[in-house]
């Protein structure tokens, strides 16, 4: 039972109800797109790339509406709040999957391109975000959408546990569990960096 069956006004056509629902939550959709795109900003080359993210998010919102089962919602909870939390997870998951693939392809293109022999090299240091992405490149595919979102918001957005919990509509304990899982998955990277550091010294 799509959420629009619950959301629709009496005798309102289903497609009109969905258009109204999407319009109501367009700011949230845009915010989720912005948060996910922020981490990969250096690899989104044009406005069309960002438009692709918006289309993916909107499709995921529609997908969430179609898959939502209102009969499973606890009677003590607001069905619309539960749906939006579900839709947010769906959008974050779809965007995260797409961006990780997009980043991988962009990285390969960047590394395989050859510079003109007469080009003046750019000696300016890379932005910190790009440096971090290069370090994390091999590990990103193994992170869950939630872990990727946590990494994005803490590393580049400077969000704290409470802010992330409120945005994701989960408990702070759940957010801390993402952090714990993330640290475990990135432990090999930490060891690698420490080994390189000791060799240099």
N, C-alpha and C positions, 0 to 999 in steps of 0.2 A: 504494500500500500504506500504509494509515494506520499511524501509529506504534503504536497500540494492538495491532496484529497482532504487533509485536515485544515490546511491554511485557506483554501478557497472559500469565498463568500457563497451564499446560496445561489445556485444557478450560474455561477461564474465558470466560464470555460476553463479547462485545465491549463491551456497554454497562456491564457490571460493571468491566471493565478500564479503561474511560474514566473512570468515576466514581472509581475508585481513583487514577488518574493525576491527575485534577483536584484531588482532595482532597490529594494529596501536594504539589501546587504552588499550592494556594490562597494561602499567604502571599505567594508571588511575584506572583500575580495581583493581590492586594490592594495590594501595594507599587507595581506599575505603575499601577494605577488612581489611587493617591494621588499619585504623581509627576506624572501627566498632569493630574489635577484641581487640583493646587496652583496651577498657573499661571493657571487661570481661576476660582479660588475665589470671587471676588466676583460671578461670574455663575452660580454654582450655588446656586439660591435655597433649596432644600429637600432633605431626606434622599432624596426620590424622585429628584431630579436625580442624586445620587451613586449611587443604586441603578441608574439607567439606565447609568451608566458601568460598573458592575460587570457588568451583564448583557451589555453590548457586549464587554467584555473576555473574559467566559466564552464567548460565542459565537465570538469570534476565536480563542480557545484550541481550541475544537472544530474550527473551520475549519482551523487549522494542523495539527491531527491528521489531518484528512481529506486535506489536500493534501501532507503530508509524504511524501517518497519515500526510504525507507531504502536503496534500492539505489544511491543517489547519494552516500551517506556514505562518506568515506574510511575504509578498513579500519583505519587507525591511530588514528582518532578514536572517542570514546565516542558511540554513536548517541543516547543520552538527552541528553547535553550539547548535541549538534548540534540536536536537536529543540527543546529549551528555548530555545536562542538564536533559532531560527526562529519559535517561538511568541511569544517576547517581541517580535520585530520586527513580527509580525502584529498583536499586541495594541496596540502603540504606534502603528502605522499607523492602525488602525481608530479608536482613541480620539482621535488627533490630528485626523483628518478630521472626526469628529463634533464635537469641541470647537471647532474653528475655525468651523464652521457655527453652532453654538450661540452662540458669542461674537458673531458678526456679527449674529444675530437679536436677542440681548440688547442689543447696542449701539444698534441701530436703535430698539428700544422705549424705551430710556433717553433717547435724544435727541429722540424725537418726543413724549414725554409732556409735558403742560403742568402747571405748578405752580399751586396755588391762590393767588389774589392775596393772601390773608391769611396764607399760610404764613410762618413765620419762617425766613429763609434760613439754611442751615447754612454757617457761615463757617469751619468747621474744614477744614484742608487735606486733600486726598485722600491716602489711603495711597500710598506710593511705587509699590507694585505696580500700582495702578489707573492712576496717571499714566503708567507705562511701557507698560501695555497700550494706553492711548489713543494714545500715540505710535507704537506698533507696529501698530496696527489694520490699516492699509492694506497692510502688508507681510507679515502672517502668512499670508495665503492662498498666497503665493508660496514659502513655506519648505517644505522636505521634512519628513516626520515626524522624521527624525534631527536636522535643524537645529532644529526646534521643541523637541525633547527637550533638545538641547544648551543652547539659550537658557534653557529652563525651569530646568535643573539648575544652570547657572552664575549666572544672574541672580537666581534666587529661592532656590536651594538651596545656593549657595556651594560647589558641588562643584569639584574640580580635575580635570585631564585624566585622571589615573590612576584616580580614582574612577569617572568616567564610562566609561572603557574597560573596567573590571572589571564594571560593572553591565550594559553593553551587550555584553560578551563580544567585544570587538574590540580591535585594537591602539591604542596611544596615537597612533601616526601617523595612523590612520583618524580618530580624534577631532579631531586637529589639522586634518585636511582638512575636517571639518564646520565648524570655526571659520573657516577661510579662506574657504569658500564662503559662510558666513553673513555675514562682514564685507563680502564683495563685494556681496551682495544688499541689505545695509542701508546701503551707501555713500550712496545718494540721501538717506536719512533723516538721515545725519550732515551732509551738505552743507546740507540744509534747516534743521537746527537751528543750524548755524554761521552761516547767512545771517540767520536771525531774531535771533541773538545780536548780530551786528554792527550790525543795524538799531537795536536797542534802545540800544546803546552810542553 
